Amino acid sequence: MADDQMSGGEMRQRLSWGAGIAIGMGVGVAMGSALDNMGVGIGIGIAIGLVFAIAIGSVGRRRRPRDSGEESPGGESPDQDDPPSGG
């Protein structure tokens, strides 16, 4: 049964959440101990863990190439950001 194996994206996502939780718990316990308030430390650790999990998970993703003829979401053409050449 080949369906039992995880895809590469799913494996990367699980790894990123595991690493984020581990980093966040370490930082949270350290901050809670330093501040003498474990509740605040755990809250800070959760926030830091979330940031690391999202950052680690987005590292391997590929970006879609931008076509020069399409408009950007702001309504401007991508070529309008370039300064005009002297002439």
N, C-alpha and C positions, 0 to 999 in steps of 0.2 A: 504494500500500500504506500504509494508515493505521497499521498495527501497528508501523512503524519509529520512531514518535515516542514519547518518554518521557512518562510520566504526571507530574503535578505533584508527587506524593509521592516518586517515584523521583528526580526532578530535585533536590528539596530535600534528600533523603538524600545524594546524591552531592556536592552543594555543601557540606553540613555536614561530611562527612568530608574533603573537600579543604581547607576552611578550618581544620579541626582539625589536620590534618597540617602545614599551613603554619605555623600559630601554634606548634605543639609543636616543630617543627624549629628555628624561630627562637629560642625560649626555651631549648631544649636545647643548642644550640650556644653561646649566650651563657652559660648556666650552666656548661657544660663548660669553656669558656675561663676564666671567672672562678674556678672551683674547681681549675683545672689537672688535671682528670680528665674526659676526654670520655665515658667509660663511664657515670659517674654523671649527667653532663649529658644524655646521650641518654635514660637511664632516666626522668629528671625530665621531659624534653620529651615522651616518649611518654605519660606519665601526664597531663600538662597538655593535650596534644593530644586525648586520649580524652575528657577532661572537656568541653573546648570543643566537640568534635564532637557529643557527646550533648546538650549544652545548646543548641547552635544548631539541631540537628535537632528538638528538642522544642518550640521556640518557636511554630511555626505550627500545632501540633496542637490540635484542639478537645477540650474535656472533655465527657463525657456529663452531661446534667443529672441531678441527684439527685431522686428522687421522695420525698416526705415519708413515704410509707407503707412503704418498704422498710427493712430493717435494714442497718446498716453491717457490714463484715467482722468487727468486734470483737464483734458480737452485740448492740450497743446501738442503740436507735432514734436517728436524727439529732436529734430534738427533745429528748433528754435532756441535751444539752450546754448548753442555755439555762438561765440561772439562774432560779429561781422568782420570779414577780412578787409583790410585797407585797400582802397581802390579809387 
